[in-house]
Amino acid sequence: MLHFARRFRTNQTDAERRLWSRLRRRQLAGFKFRREHPVGIYVCDFICVEARVVVELDGSQHLDQARHDRHRDAALRAGGFRTLRFWNDDVLFRTDNVVETIYEALHRQEMDGRFD
């Protein structure tokens, strides 16, 4: 799984690069994000382990794999993670809205007492 994660890190999409520029180095309210991070049998696009939040970016190929994505999200949820999904176009053209949604999810988790 680590091999796949490393390969994904070097082959990021434009949307992944754009979002990573806003999440890296604890820029979002001090939360630490990792990119292309393995969790079980899955590699998550972005993850904040302390808040148990996974961020997935979807391109058009995800239209054909909705069932797989639902299964993956359920498996991550069973592991205590909340998954946020965004279309690549949303990240590219509405970056601030996407970042705001992530910010709200991080604080919702904090307010729910799901992490210290």
SULJOTA-V30166 format. One line per field, one symbol per residue. psi: psi as a letter, one per 30 degrees, with the letter a starting at -180 (. if undefined). burial: b if it has 9 or more other C-alpha atoms within 8 Angstrom, else e. A space follows every 50 residues. Layout:
# SULJOTA-V30166
psi=???
burial=???
This chain:
# SULJOTA-V30166
psi=eeeeeeeeefhkleeeeeeeffflhhfjggkkklkhkkjbgljkekkjee fhkkkkkkafffefheeeeeeeeeeeefggkkkkkkkeeeeefheeeeee eeeeeefeeeffgfl.
burial=eeeebbebbeebeebbbbbbebbbebbbeebbbbbbbbeeeebbbbbbee bbbbbbbbbeebeeeeeebeebbeebbeeebbbbebbbbbbbebbeebbe ebbebbeebbeeeeee
